[in-house]
Amino acid sequence: MGAHDVAVLGVGMHPWGKWGRNFVEYGIAAARDALDDAGLAWTDVQFVSGADTMRNGYPGYVAGATFSQALGWQGAPVASSYAACASGATALEVARTRILAGLCDVALVVGADTTPKGFLAPVAGERGDDPDWLRFRLLGATNPTYFAFYARRRMDLYGATRADFARVKVKNAAHGLSNPYARYRKAVTEEEVMASPVVSDPLRLLDICATSDGAAAVVISSLDFAARHGAGSPVRVAAVSTVTPRFPNTVIEMPNFSTDSSLAVAAPDLPFRDSIAAAAYEQAGLGPADLDLAEVYDLSTALELDWYENIGLCGPGEAEKLLRDGATTLGGRVPVNPSGGLACFGEAVPAQALAQVCEVTWQLRGRAGDRQVDGARTGLTVNQGLFGHGSCVILTR
Amino acid sequence: MTKTRIPAVEGWFTLDDEPHLVGSRCTGCGTVFFPAERTACRNPGCTGLDFEEHRLGRRGRVWSFSTNHYAPPAPYVSPDPFVPYTVAAVELPDEKLVVLGQVAGEGPGLRVGQEVELVLDTLYEDDEHEYVVWKWRPVEPGPNAPTGGVTEGV
């Protein structure tokens, strides 16, 4: 047991979908589920950490306060974090460090979003000094454009095929079939993926995750509090990595126009995406061989394959083989995205990293139903947020 | 009436027949930035605050690319009807960086590793103006064209 472990006392989610209601409604539903799961009352919470949304006006920018007010002001201090897709992990880290510093015993972490239809778009207005605005204006470089760059590289460097990408979707769709929180619960065939319209070549509509409404919440506490509360042997957070890139970052990333130049300083040994999980492994004193499952950010099918390599499940260029061999399918050596992943959920940005933590928690408790990974003791979640935000959580039991 | 040709973004590229992207170069450590960095050097081991203008090399090789088949959201200005377009990530050997740009003309047959050069092309138009932007155009294999270098400080 690590000196920096905290206990996961409760988790809760609001089902993902396109419900079109206010994000606060989803957030308080997830929060109440997580509190029930923890056996705690809202008034027991000593700190509230919100993951922000940029699409829902001012209340979205102050999520910690918004959820606290909605649940009924009870005086607990709040924080609100924004780190794009990594917001949930950052909010979790704020709460974890506050507990580890001894400033509180139990904290509630919540993220929720209501998303528009179609492509995620930049903040509105004439924003000539915002690279996120300019990449749409000058290049038409949508998010799937960047996902497609990475997919094309896999094809060129490693001989990946569009069928390999389709197989990721087939796998994740099968995993998510019985997940009550997933938005898409329907088996998908390779042929259906290959027949879907091309969005950003080589990626097709069914290779790319949708945008969704949804919410996830996690109640964490000190191990002492968990013991006093009679939590038995709770799932523990063994590591949270929120690292940023090291200069020069030589992989092109959203929303940038260019990479850093490696003219004056050589590229670091570990590319950014590799460094995210490496920091978490080091913190937890664990390695890829210890994992029983992983929830990775499949913004695209091809990106899931990149993550296999980034978190050390296999070497560069070996992800397609790992997938084809069934190692990452339920029943395989290390199932990836047993929840169904973004393929089945669609992305609800500030909730997604927390949803990954909810899934791993259910898996480690042995309560994931038809999608249960047998005997799971250690799981990892990983994702990356726009503008250099790493996000990786390791949970153990 | 002839429309006035103006850059879609000010100061990011030259408007001559052999256009260059205009970045900056830290006078302390030599790191190049595009778009130009003029505030503080982003090399964490350098405290440089002074930059000179740097015109990036006009040729590079395709690192990756993608053709978009759906109209992006605003602020992209799409023709009506929408026309698919290709965006390439291009590796510049002299600056050791990868920079994005749309591909001029259509690029079926574009491939990773292919040599491309910088050109100017229309991004969109309104009643009075034609807004131009940099794009990458595939070149036949051949000797490298002269590449950019440091010019007088800005």
Interface residues (C-beta under 8 A of the other chain):
Chain A: G118 F119 A121 P122 A124 E126 R127 G128 P131 W133 L134 R135 F136 R137 L138 L139 G140 A141 T142 P144 T145 A148 F149 Y150 R152 R153 D156 P197 V198 V199 S200 D201 P202 L203 F247 P248 T250 I252 F257 S258 T259 D260 S261 S262 L263 A264 V265
Chain B: A8 V9 C26 C29 G30 T31 V32 F33 F34 P35 R42 N43 P44 G45 C46 W63 S64 F65 S66 T67 N68 H69 Y70 P72 P73 A74 P75 Y76 V77 S78 Y85 V87 A89 E95 K96 L97 V98 V99 L100 G101 Q102 R111 V112 G113 L123 V133
